[in-house]
Amino acid sequence: MLPTYLTSPNVETIHRRLHAGEYYGAYADALLHLRDDPGQAAASILADIAILSERCDEALVVIQAQRSRLHPLVYHQFLGILSLFAGDLQQARIHGEALMALANGIDVGLALLTAIADRQLDHVAKLHLLRQREQRSQQVPLSLLTERWDVQALLGQHAQIIAEADQLLRRLPAANIDIQTTVKLHQVMAMHDQLRFTDSVAAAVRLARHIPLHMRPQPPTARIRTRRRQIQILTEIERLVLTENLPVILHAGTLLGLIRDGDLLPGDLDLDLATVPPATSADVVAALMATGRFKEQRHRVDTGTFRAVVHQPTGLTVDITEYQRDGNRFVSRWCHPSGQVLRESMVPAFTPVLMDVPGIGRRLPVPDDPAALLAATYGDWRTPDGGFDTMVAAPNLTGYTDFLASVTAIRLVDYLLAGRIAAARRLGQLLADANIDKELVSLLAAGNSDAPV
C-alpha cells in the first residue's frame, strides 16, 4: 500500500511559511498543493517560491513531470520563467515562442520575451516588446508604463518621458494621489538623468512633503535568496584572479559580509569589486566580458569610472569601483563625460592579498587591511545597520555634490512610497545637514500632510 502524506495546505499557509523565512517548508507545501490541484495557481506558487529560494532547477523537473496534467499555456509559462531564472535563456526563449503560438498565450509570451530581453540587456528589443504589450492592453497598467519609462531612460529618452508624464498628469483625477506621485517621481528621475539636479531635488522634496505617512504601511515580504548565485559568480572571480591575475579586491557590502560575518550579507542582490591601481574599471569589465558570461550594464547617468556588469547565467549585477592612487590614499571619482564630478571618495591605500573564506569555500582577493577600508566606507562597520545608505552617507565622501543631493531626495521619496519611514527620515536629515530643506525632517518626524501633490 502506498503511503499517504499530508493533505494539501491552503495558499495562506504557504505564504505564511514563506514570509516567516521557512523556505524549505513553503517549497514542500507548494509541491503538495501542485500534486492535489495541478493548475496555474499552484504552478505560480511553486515558481515564486523556487525563485525566492534559488531552487529553480528542481522546480523545472517538477513542472516537466506534470506536463500531462497541466494546460499547455501553464506548462510553457512556468517552464519559461523557471528556465530564465535558472540561467537557461535559450530554453526560456523556446517556451516564449511556444506561448506566442498559442491563441491565448500571446500576452504571457510577450511578458516572458520582455524578461529575456531585460536579462540580455537588450534595451531596444525590450522597448519594442513593451510597446507591443501596451498596444494589446485596453487600459495600460501603470507598472507597464513605468517599466517602459525605465528602459527609455537607459536609452537617453528623458525629454520624451517628461512630456508623456505631463500629458498623463493632465488626464488623471486629482484624487488619485498614489498614481500622481508615481508619475511625478518618474519625471523627477528624468530631470536627474538630464543632470538637472537642482530641479530634481526641488521636485522630489515637494513630493516628499505631501506623501501621507499613515497610508504607507510596509507589507511583509519574503526576502529573495541570492547566496547560491553569488557563490557561482565568486567562483568565476576566484578562477580569474588565480589564473589570470584579475586586478580586483572584494569591496563594499561583499567585503563587509565576509569580514564581519564570515559570509555574504543575506538579501544582498549584487556583488561588489574594486580595482587595484593602476588597473581601471574598463580593464576589469573587458576581462569579465571576455569570458562570455558577463555583459556591461548601462547606467541611467554616465558615472564614468564606476561600472557594472550583469552575470548572464544568474542575472546578478557586479558593481566595479575604480580606485587610483593619490599619495597614501586611493581615490574613487565618478565623473560625467561633461566633466562634472558626481561623487568622490577616498580610502587608505591597500595591497591585495588572498583570503580563504571557509563560510563559502573559496580563496578570494581582499585588501591587506580590510578593517581600515571598511571603517572609511561605513564608520562603525562592526555594528549591523540595515538602514545605512553608502551611496550618499559614506563617511569617506570628499563632498556632498548636487548629484548626491538629487539621489538622496529621490531615494527619500522611494522609501516613503515603500513604507520605509525610518530610512526616509535619515535621508531627510542628510538634506537638512546640507541646508537643502530643514523643515522636511520635522514633517517626517511628525507625519506630514496628505495635501494634493
Legacy VTK file of the C-alpha trace (Angstrom):
# vtk DataFile Version 3.0
C-alpha trace
ASCII
DATASET POLYDATA
POINTS 453 float
0.000 0.000 0.000
1.348 3.422 -0.914
1.951 5.832 1.980
-0.496 8.688 2.436
1.139 12.034 3.072
-0.333 15.238 4.351
-3.251 16.755 2.542
-2.562 19.860 0.516
-2.096 23.023 2.625
-4.008 26.133 1.684
-2.364 29.058 -0.067
-2.440 31.264 3.033
-0.434 28.686 4.990
2.187 28.515 2.241
2.558 32.302 2.167
2.823 32.469 5.962
5.687 29.989 5.882
7.376 31.940 3.119
7.132 35.299 4.912
8.429 33.650 8.086
11.559 32.556 6.225
10.595 28.855 6.199
11.593 28.379 2.578
12.020 24.613 2.700
8.599 24.165 4.317
6.929 26.530 1.860
8.513 24.696 -1.079
7.367 21.314 0.238
3.847 22.645 0.816
3.822 24.015 -2.732
4.675 20.553 -4.058
1.730 19.076 -2.144
-0.525 21.824 -3.439
0.527 21.145 -7.040
0.001 17.419 -6.526
-3.598 17.887 -5.423
-4.544 20.847 -7.632
-2.391 20.991 -10.784
-3.145 24.309 -12.419
-1.954 27.856 -12.935
-2.353 28.944 -9.313
-0.376 26.011 -7.902
2.324 26.269 -10.576
2.618 30.012 -9.932
3.113 29.490 -6.201
5.756 26.818 -6.807
7.611 29.037 -9.307
7.539 32.033 -6.958
8.962 30.010 -4.078
11.556 28.357 -6.306
12.775 31.781 -7.477
12.887 33.177 -3.932
14.725 30.127 -2.568
17.059 29.531 -5.564
15.531 26.133 -6.371
14.572 26.785 -9.992
16.473 23.737 -11.292
14.441 21.487 -9.010
11.138 23.154 -9.843
11.847 22.723 -13.565
11.936 18.940 -13.085
8.675 19.086 -11.123
6.818 21.078 -13.798
8.180 18.847 -16.587
6.881 15.773 -14.742
3.414 17.374 -14.510
3.135 18.111 -18.235
0.237 15.726 -18.873
-1.765 17.349 -16.061
-1.098 20.980 -16.960
-2.634 23.173 -19.626
-0.059 23.947 -22.370
-0.164 27.653 -21.523
0.621 26.951 -17.860
3.305 24.427 -18.778
5.195 26.731 -21.156
4.672 29.830 -18.998
6.270 28.432 -15.879
8.936 26.349 -17.600
9.907 29.556 -19.397
10.047 31.598 -16.191
11.994 28.931 -14.317
14.401 28.420 -17.232
15.082 32.163 -17.267
15.883 32.289 -13.569
17.931 29.101 -13.833
20.082 30.855 -16.450
18.991 28.847 -19.494
17.961 31.747 -21.729
17.819 29.605 -24.857
15.285 27.253 -23.292
13.333 30.202 -21.889
13.068 31.668 -25.387
11.805 28.341 -26.769
8.956 28.411 -24.259
8.302 32.081 -25.005
7.913 31.309 -28.697
5.675 28.340 -27.865
3.434 30.686 -25.884
3.270 33.125 -28.803
1.944 30.276 -30.967
-0.985 29.672 -28.579
-4.128 31.689 -29.252
-4.447 32.668 -25.583
-0.735 32.748 -24.835
0.435 35.874 -26.662
0.281 38.244 -23.673
2.117 35.768 -21.445
4.627 35.087 -24.211
5.341 38.788 -24.688
5.890 39.168 -20.944
8.384 36.288 -20.947
10.225 37.589 -24.009
10.394 41.016 -22.332
12.047 39.446 -19.281
14.546 37.644 -21.520
15.436 40.895 -23.294
15.901 42.509 -19.893
18.317 39.761 -18.769
20.277 40.157 -22.011
20.401 43.963 -21.540
18.864 44.383 -24.996
17.098 47.669 -24.229
15.937 48.301 -27.812
14.282 44.868 -28.023
12.741 45.291 -24.579
11.288 48.687 -25.518
9.765 47.204 -28.685
8.187 44.349 -26.699
6.810 46.707 -24.052
5.161 48.820 -26.743
3.612 45.668 -28.209
2.186 44.810 -24.801
0.764 48.302 -24.424
-0.906 48.083 -27.822
-2.635 44.879 -26.692
-3.916 46.456 -23.453
-7.279 48.174 -23.370
-6.013 50.155 -20.381
-2.239 50.234 -19.934
-1.253 49.341 -16.339
0.888 51.958 -14.623
3.512 49.291 -13.873
3.909 48.598 -17.599
4.176 52.292 -18.409
6.824 52.971 -15.760
8.787 49.902 -16.873
8.866 51.387 -20.363
9.997 54.736 -18.976
12.848 52.987 -17.145
14.012 51.484 -20.447
13.667 54.805 -22.254
15.799 56.394 -19.519
18.594 53.923 -20.281
18.300 54.911 -23.948
18.543 58.619 -23.097
14.932 59.479 -23.955
14.450 61.726 -20.938
12.550 64.541 -22.654
10.007 62.063 -24.027
9.401 60.684 -20.521
8.774 64.150 -19.082
6.419 65.107 -21.899
4.397 61.883 -21.711
4.170 62.135 -17.929
2.852 65.703 -18.281
0.132 64.516 -20.635
-0.834 61.704 -18.267
-0.973 64.019 -15.241
-3.401 66.314 -17.048
-5.767 63.359 -17.547
-5.512 61.871 -14.053
-8.209 62.565 -11.445
-6.931 64.946 -8.759
-7.870 62.497 -6.012
-5.608 59.735 -7.341
-2.605 60.701 -5.223
-0.798 57.349 -5.495
-0.631 57.336 -9.290
0.148 61.047 -9.470
3.051 60.591 -7.079
4.485 57.670 -9.055
4.227 59.565 -12.343
5.793 62.699 -10.863
8.611 60.631 -9.370
9.498 59.379 -12.848
9.542 62.961 -14.057
11.942 63.796 -11.238
14.176 60.876 -12.205
14.207 62.076 -15.825
15.326 65.534 -14.633
18.068 63.846 -12.626
19.162 61.870 -15.674
19.407 65.152 -17.603
21.806 66.435 -14.881
19.159 68.973 -13.793
19.973 68.247 -10.164
18.643 71.497 -8.678
15.281 70.902 -10.367
15.131 67.227 -9.391
15.910 67.952 -5.727
13.246 70.645 -5.506
10.627 68.472 -7.232
11.432 65.397 -5.107
11.222 67.394 -1.872
7.826 68.751 -2.923
6.631 65.204 -3.466
8.013 64.027 -0.126
6.205 66.810 1.715
2.818 65.551 0.525
3.059 61.789 0.863
0.715 60.811 3.732
2.798 58.595 6.013
-0.207 56.980 7.696
-1.232 55.481 4.348
2.096 53.707 3.831
2.233 50.511 5.916
5.090 48.241 4.954
3.647 44.865 3.970
5.540 41.712 4.913
7.588 40.391 2.023
9.686 37.287 1.573
13.374 38.036 1.040
14.814 36.642 -2.176
17.835 34.447 -1.645
20.935 35.126 -3.726
23.723 33.270 -1.893
23.916 30.302 -4.249
24.151 32.582 -7.296
26.625 34.928 -5.605
28.912 31.992 -4.870
28.607 30.956 -8.522
29.948 34.385 -9.525
32.633 34.371 -6.830
33.808 31.027 -8.184
34.436 32.739 -11.529
36.169 35.668 -9.817
38.395 33.242 -7.888
39.376 31.493 -11.126
40.157 34.752 -12.923
42.199 36.094 -10.001
44.223 32.911 -9.548
44.771 32.034 -13.209
44.749 35.426 -14.969
45.687 37.880 -12.190
42.418 39.820 -12.411
43.339 43.079 -10.573
40.432 43.335 -8.120
39.513 43.032 -4.474
36.164 42.346 -2.875
34.607 45.641 -1.897
31.730 47.388 -0.101
28.909 45.084 1.044
30.563 41.911 -0.230
33.733 42.631 1.752
31.701 43.751 4.774
29.790 40.477 4.977
32.837 38.243 4.562
34.986 40.146 7.077
32.358 40.867 9.719
30.180 37.753 9.435
32.346 35.277 7.545
29.620 35.008 4.914
27.714 37.005 2.330
25.142 39.513 3.562
21.669 37.926 3.463
19.439 39.561 0.905
22.274 41.379 -0.866
21.245 41.477 -4.516
24.658 42.146 -6.061
28.403 41.736 -5.615
30.983 44.490 -5.207
34.520 44.626 -6.584
37.145 47.364 -6.683
40.124 47.712 -8.963
43.724 47.565 -7.803
45.579 50.623 -9.187
46.790 51.246 -11.805
44.173 48.924 -13.349
40.974 50.627 -14.467
37.356 49.553 -14.269
37.393 49.353 -18.075
40.202 46.770 -17.821
38.196 44.668 -15.379
34.979 44.910 -17.403
36.856 43.806 -20.529
38.333 40.805 -18.700
34.945 39.751 -17.359
33.213 40.174 -20.703
35.938 38.112 -22.403
34.595 35.065 -20.522
31.339 35.364 -22.481
29.358 35.247 -19.238
29.149 38.934 -18.354
27.618 41.925 -20.129
28.244 45.556 -19.271
25.254 47.311 -17.766
24.373 50.828 -18.847
23.674 53.373 -16.100
20.927 55.976 -16.379
23.572 58.617 -15.669
27.043 58.015 -17.106
29.195 57.758 -13.976
32.469 57.422 -15.824
34.747 55.018 -13.994
32.038 53.415 -11.839
30.883 50.482 -13.930
28.705 47.420 -13.596
28.286 44.101 -15.363
25.484 41.563 -15.263
26.345 37.887 -14.903
24.148 36.337 -17.578
23.665 32.870 -16.013
22.431 34.321 -12.692
21.139 37.778 -13.593
23.020 39.333 -10.675
24.921 42.599 -11.010
28.588 43.095 -10.144
29.466 46.715 -9.318
33.056 47.745 -10.050
34.607 50.744 -8.286
37.765 52.167 -9.810
40.490 53.453 -7.479
43.507 55.489 -8.495
46.433 56.345 -6.234
46.708 59.780 -4.634
49.743 59.642 -2.318
48.965 57.264 0.538
45.276 57.153 -0.412
43.183 55.657 -3.187
40.541 57.879 -4.778
37.277 56.834 -6.424
35.911 59.593 -8.645
32.682 59.366 -10.633
32.968 61.926 -13.405
30.327 62.510 -16.071
31.640 62.945 -19.658
30.661 66.619 -19.354
33.375 66.960 -16.706
31.007 67.253 -13.744
32.194 65.290 -10.705
29.257 63.297 -9.403
30.785 61.507 -6.419
34.261 61.286 -4.913
35.522 59.213 -2.002
38.866 58.198 -0.536
40.189 55.126 1.268
43.612 54.249 2.679
45.894 52.724 0.034
45.797 48.934 0.107
47.615 45.913 -1.284
45.576 42.924 -2.467
46.007 39.660 -0.573
44.244 36.316 -0.834
41.990 35.120 1.967
40.463 31.681 2.463
36.762 32.066 3.293
35.593 28.815 4.924
31.974 30.019 5.021
31.733 29.856 1.233
34.714 27.610 0.470
36.633 29.992 -1.783
40.000 31.817 -1.807
39.303 35.421 -2.661
41.138 38.756 -3.021
40.744 41.310 -0.223
42.679 44.420 0.906
45.586 43.747 3.256
43.882 45.877 5.936
40.157 45.297 5.381
39.209 46.970 8.657
40.715 50.264 7.502
38.833 50.209 4.197
35.567 49.242 5.898
35.954 51.966 8.532
36.472 54.543 5.781
33.382 53.324 3.945
30.977 52.628 6.811
32.350 54.159 10.016
31.209 51.676 12.677
31.235 48.701 10.321
31.137 46.094 13.106
27.571 47.049 14.094
24.952 45.969 11.523
22.873 48.889 10.251
20.372 47.895 7.586
19.285 51.492 7.032
22.724 52.879 6.174
22.929 54.244 2.616
26.547 54.007 1.466
25.964 55.902 -1.778
25.009 59.174 -0.103
26.129 58.827 3.527
29.577 57.183 3.443
31.971 58.979 5.833
34.756 58.958 3.233
32.913 61.208 0.765
35.019 64.266 -0.051
31.907 66.391 -0.560
28.145 66.325 -0.894
27.640 67.040 -4.587
24.470 68.142 -6.368
24.270 64.634 -7.829
24.284 63.093 -4.333
21.649 65.550 -3.117
19.423 64.543 -6.020
19.974 60.831 -5.351
19.140 61.442 -1.680
15.880 63.250 -2.457
14.746 60.636 -4.990
15.538 57.744 -2.649
13.710 59.531 0.150
10.521 59.552 -1.952
11.075 55.901 -2.877
11.430 54.977 0.796
8.258 56.836 1.716
6.307 55.061 -1.015
7.654 51.731 0.213
6.767 52.480 3.817
10.412 52.695 4.954
9.785 55.738 7.112
12.857 55.440 9.353
15.170 55.223 6.338
13.421 58.217 4.765
13.944 60.264 7.930
17.673 59.571 7.839
17.856 60.837 4.285
15.794 63.857 5.258
18.417 64.635 7.890
21.119 64.480 5.211
19.254 67.073 3.177
18.818 69.244 6.257
22.531 68.982 7.084
23.234 70.196 3.536
20.913 73.197 4.089
18.571 71.966 1.373
15.361 71.599 3.399
15.485 71.828 7.187
11.696 71.660 7.621
11.326 68.279 5.919
12.881 66.456 8.881
10.245 67.856 11.217
7.448 66.965 8.808
8.732 63.395 8.526
9.064 63.096 12.290
5.520 64.337 12.911
3.803 62.690 9.934
3.349 65.074 7.048
0.174 66.301 5.397
-1.891 64.495 2.803
-2.420 67.570 0.669
-2.663 67.102 -3.099
0.689 66.753 -4.851
LINES 1 454
453 0 1 2 3 4 5 6 7 8 9 10 11 12 13 14 15 16 17 18 19 20 21 22 23 24 25 26 27 28 29 30 31 32 33 34 35 36 37 38 39 40 41 42 43 44 45 46 47 48 49 50 51 52 53 54 55 56 57 58 59 60 61 62 63 64 65 66 67 68 69 70 71 72 73 74 75 76 77 78 79 80 81 82 83 84 85 86 87 88 89 90 91 92 93 94 95 96 97 98 99 100 101 102 103 104 105 106 107 108 109 110 111 112 113 114 115 116 117 118 119 120 121 122 123 124 125 126 127 128 129 130 131 132 133 134 135 136 137 138 139 140 141 142 143 144 145 146 147 148 149 150 151 152 153 154 155 156 157 158 159 160 161 162 163 164 165 166 167 168 169 170 171 172 173 174 175 176 177 178 179 180 181 182 183 184 185 186 187 188 189 190 191 192 193 194 195 196 197 198 199 200 201 202 203 204 205 206 207 208 209 210 211 212 213 214 215 216 217 218 219 220 221 222 223 224 225 226 227 228 229 230 231 232 233 234 235 236 237 238 239 240 241 242 243 244 245 246 247 248 249 250 251 252 253 254 255 256 257 258 259 260 261 262 263 264 265 266 267 268 269 270 271 272 273 274 275 276 277 278 279 280 281 282 283 284 285 286 287 288 289 290 291 292 293 294 295 296 297 298 299 300 301 302 303 304 305 306 307 308 309 310 311 312 313 314 315 316 317 318 319 320 321 322 323 324 325 326 327 328 329 330 331 332 333 334 335 336 337 338 339 340 341 342 343 344 345 346 347 348 349 350 351 352 353 354 355 356 357 358 359 360 361 362 363 364 365 366 367 368 369 370 371 372 373 374 375 376 377 378 379 380 381 382 383 384 385 386 387 388 389 390 391 392 393 394 395 396 397 398 399 400 401 402 403 404 405 406 407 408 409 410 411 412 413 414 415 416 417 418 419 420 421 422 423 424 425 426 427 428 429 430 431 432 433 434 435 436 437 438 439 440 441 442 443 444 445 446 447 448 449 450 451 452
